[in-house]
Amino acid sequence: MTADYIAQQIVNGLILGSMYALVAIGFSMIYGIVRLINFAHGDIVMIGAFVTLGLLQSLGAPLPVVAVGVLLSGAGMGIAVERAAFRPMRGAPQVTGFIASLAVSIMLQNLGILTLTAQPRNFAFPDYLQALIHVGAVGFRVIDVVIMLSAVLLMGLLLLLVHRTRLGMAMRATAENLDVARLMGIPINRTIRAAFAVGSGLAAIAGLMWGGKFGQIDPLLGYVPGLKSFVAAVIGGGGSIPGAILGGYVLGLAEVLFVGLLPPIYSAFRDAFVFAALILILLALPNGILGKAAEDRA
Amino acid sequence: MLKVADVHVYRGRTHVLKGVSLEVGRGDIVALIGANGAGKTTLLRTLSGLLRPRRGAIRFQPRADGPEADLTRLAAEDIVGLGISHCPEGRGVFARLSVRENLLIGAYRRRDRGGIEEDYRRVRAIFPILEERAGQAAGSLSGGEQEMLAIGRALMSRPALLILDEPSLGLGPMVVARLFDVLAEINRQGVTLLLVEQNAVAALNLARRGYVLETGRMVLSGPSRQLLEDPNVQRAYLGGAA
């Protein structure tokens, strides 16, 4: 096992981590503001992947246009999910919201199978994105670099949105105390809708990346990455965006290194490993890596 | 300015307010006292639109020469725009936002940049401590400072009527004395006050009129001097034997 091999695995881990982080952010934003876990969030990844396929392969649109289209379609899906499944449940016991989002998830997956068939589809980016670059003995494709850089760019823009704009301030205030936010005149429905739109837009972009990275997509593709990104959000510290980002990268790296460094016979256990890591980390740090002591919302 | 007539509010199946009426005159200071569970907070939350009455009328006239609004039909986020600012029980500052952000959020509905600047200066003049702490997270302030922040934030919407729910809760006597001085000053600057307090003596000394709420009904009202001397009020709320 050489240093180059390890460097290669770290690069692969960062790519996977970028995707987990983008999806985990949405889990955190939505949990932070409505205190509900959106189980349909992973399926937005799948929708993003299929929108990419449609725009790129059927229409032949250039990648930046595809990215904007994917972002907008994810945001639109997020708004629709909020309106259909979450808003009617507001004020109901938490478990009602969980079940509603689980129902949305199952519906999206089956709607996908119904309209697109369960047959995996090949996903090919244009040649210039598939070209290999070598840095020393570490090789990666142009698309890998695009994934990593655009993830960092999007996260930077998101942090600016949340911390430097009026809407971001309203989101943070609403996340802390919904009733007092209303007393301040913050239109909470619009603010919650914005959080769903932004979080889901990022998840759809992760879907674009997923297709580009793995070359095949199917209607159930969002399920496992969705669960793992949820794990990433919890590991990082529930409800915090920096926590979700950190959790995403930690999980991506850990998963790739587990598969890459142990004998191949263990690689079938990669998902088991992820959830075992979740249990261990939560045993040591019940609030996640960046999480603060549990807070109550009176 | 504010007229509440025969308001009934339920929480779940519990009939919390059973026909409450109350009036607040322009420029006045009105104290609402009553034991825990009497429904004081429920009444305030109904006024600001967080709860809806099942029956009754709430009419508010922001300006003496302006139209009246029916608050029972408006959402909380719109009522603040009419000129009612509600400083909630337990202060409700946004602990993870900075002091400055908390104050700016108080002006969330306003678009008049110059007016917001002016009110920001005015609030900092009333509460110099907030100026010193502007960049800190609000959660790092002491209880008294958080109360000042909550009141300053409420003033940032430039309210005609300021509603305060237990502002003295959990504060030491020195801080409470300073707080009531500030409230008197705010009233002199033209803001009408409606105050709910456990500290009935301090509240009635500040207020010109008072109401006593008992298990969802107004049992007494009048000039606060009169309430302070009422033997029933003294026995129940002022801790003294008549």
Boltz contact constraints between the chains, C-beta under 6 A:
constraints:
  - contact:
      token1: [A, 169]
      token2: [B, 101]
      max_distance: 6.0
  - contact:
      token1: [A, 172]
      token2: [B, 97]
      max_distance: 6.0
  - contact:
      token1: [A, 173]
      token2: [B, 94]
      max_distance: 6.0
  - contact:
      token1: [A, 173]
      token2: [B, 105]
      max_distance: 6.0
  - contact:
      token1: [A, 176]
      token2: [B, 94]
      max_distance: 6.0
  - contact:
      token1: [A, 177]
      token2: [B, 92]
      max_distance: 6.0
  - contact:
      token1: [A, 179]
      token2: [B, 50]
      max_distance: 6.0
  - contact:
      token1: [A, 180]
      token2: [B, 88]
      max_distance: 6.0
  - contact:
      token1: [A, 180]
      token2: [B, 92]
      max_distance: 6.0
  - contact:
      token1: [A, 182]
      token2: [B, 76]
      max_distance: 6.0
  - contact:
      token1: [A, 182]
      token2: [B, 77]
      max_distance: 6.0
  - contact:
      token1: [A, 183]
      token2: [B, 48]
      max_distance: 6.0
  - contact:
      token1: [A, 183]
      token2: [B, 86]
      max_distance: 6.0
  - contact:
      token1: [A, 184]
      token2: [B, 105]
      max_distance: 6.0
  - contact:
      token1: [A, 184]
      token2: [B, 108]
      max_distance: 6.0
  - contact:
      token1: [A, 185]
      token2: [B, 77]
      max_distance: 6.0
  - contact:
      token1: [A, 185]
      token2: [B, 80]
      max_distance: 6.0
  - contact:
      token1: [A, 185]
      token2: [B, 81]
      max_distance: 6.0
  - contact:
      token1: [A, 185]
      token2: [B, 108]
      max_distance: 6.0
  - contact:
      token1: [A, 185]
      token2: [B, 109]
      max_distance: 6.0
  - contact:
      token1: [A, 186]
      token2: [B, 108]
      max_distance: 6.0
  - contact:
      token1: [A, 187]
      token2: [B, 77]
      max_distance: 6.0
